[in-house]
C-alpha cells in the first residue's frame, strides 16, 4: 500500500474519532442537560452534562494503556480496527438511549457507560493513526504527512458541528432530531472499517517486529526515555484545556450567559475548525522547513498573548467578533501546536515503544486536564460572579507552561525512525 493511500485510511479514522467525540461535546453543552438530567435544576444539569463529557477523558488513558501495549507488540493496524468499532458502535448507541423522563437515573448511567466505551476506543485512535502515517512517510516531508491525521481531527469536528447544526434546524430537534447525528456515526464507522481492513502495516514497524518487540512497551519507554516522556507530557497537558475551553465552554457561555443564539457558537466552531483543517498541515509543512520547536513555540506564545483578547471579543456579543475570537484561538493557535506536535512526538520516541510513549503524553494528560477543563471554567465563572478574567488567566498559564516545556525539547527534524539494535533483555520474539 502506498503512503498516500495509507494516509487517507488513517485520516478517515481520525475524522470519525473526532466526529464522535465532538458530537458528544456539542450535545453535552446544548441538549443533554434537558434529556438526561432532572429538568428542575438547570445548573446541576449543565454541570452533570459537562461531567459526563469529562468521563470520556478518564476512559481514554485506560484504553490507550491497553491498546497501545498491543499496538507496539502486534501492530498499529489491528488496534485501529478495534478503536473504530468501539467508537462507532458506542456513538450510535447514544442515539438510541432513553431519556431521564422515561427511565430516571438509568438514563445518565447508560450515557456515562457509553461515554466510557467511546473514550476507551478514542484513547488509541489518533495516536495509532499518527504513528502509522509518520512511520510510512519520507523524512523530508514527515512534518506535513504526520500533521494530516491532526487535520482529520478538525475535519471530524467540523463534520460533527455541521451535522449537529443541520439537525438543530429540524422541527423535532428537541424531541428526536438530536439523535440523528449520533446514528449517522455508524455509517462513517462502517466505511472506515471497510478501508482499514485492507490497510497494510507500516514498514518501520514490520522491520522492528523482525528484530524483536518490547515485552512491556509502556514500562520500557518510562525506563529508556524518561526525559523525552516528561517533556512531551508537560508540553501537551496544558494544550487540551485551551482547546476544550474554547470549543465547549465558550459554546455554552455565549448561549447560556450572554444570551446569544446557539447558532452563533455553532457557526464559530464551524469556521474555526474549517480554518484548522488547513492550518494544521500548513504548520506541519512549516516544521519541515524551520523545525518542530519553533512552530510549537509560536503557537503557544500566540495563545498566551490572545487569552484576554479572546474574551474581550466574545463579550462584545457581536456575532462576527465571537466567530473571529474562536477562529483565532482554535483555528490558528491550537491548530499550530497540533500540527507541530505530530512529527515532534513521533520522533521523540523509539519504534519499539512509540505508540505507548505518545499515548502517555497525550491521553494521560487528557484525563488529568482536558476533560475537566470546561467544568473548571464553568466553576471559575460562577465563583467570579460571571467574570471571565479567571478563565483568561487559566488559558494564559496553560500556554506559558506548554511554551516552557518545549524549550527543553530537542529539535527532532530529520531524525531517523530506525534505531540501532536494542538491548537483548528488552526483546521478546
Secondary structure, DSSP 8 states (H G I E B T S, - for coil): --HHHHHHHHHHHHHHHHHHHHHHHHHHHHTHHHHSS-TT-HHHHHHHHHHHHHHHHHHHHHHHHHHHHHHHHT-HHHHHHHHHHHHHHHHHHHTT---HHHHTHHHHHHHHHHHHHHHHHHHHHHHHHHHHHHHTS-GGGHHHHHHHHHHHHHHHHHHHHHHHHHHHTSTTIIIIIHHHHHHHHHHHHHHHHHHHTT----HHHHHHHHH-EESSHHHHHHHH-HHHHHHHHHHHHHHHHHHHIIIIIHHHHHHHTS---HHHHHHHHHHHHHHHHHHHHHHHHHHHHH-HHHHHHHHHHHHHHHHHHHHHHHTT--HHHHHHHHIIIIIIIIHHHHHHHHHHHHHHS-GGGHHHHHHIIIIIHIIIIIHHHHHHHHHHHHHTTT--HHHHHHHHHHHHHHHHHHHTS---TT--S------GGGEE-
